[in-house]
């Protein structure tokens, strides 16, 4: 359930940033999504959330292309 919330928050932020590289922008959006659901940015849980969200979405995007 929380993964769905994180993905929804991430999708809501997709159009918010323009000039960063795609990689930097995706990491920033994952960080913002994890912070938006209330995870402390200084915690290991936050780092794991960002990692999981970024790579879950990367997997979805790349599987959809094939």
Secondary structure, DSSP 8 states (H G I E B T S, - for coil): -HHHHHHHHHHHHGGG--SS-HHHHHHHHHHHHHHHTT--TTSHHHHHHHHHHHHHHHHHHHHHH-
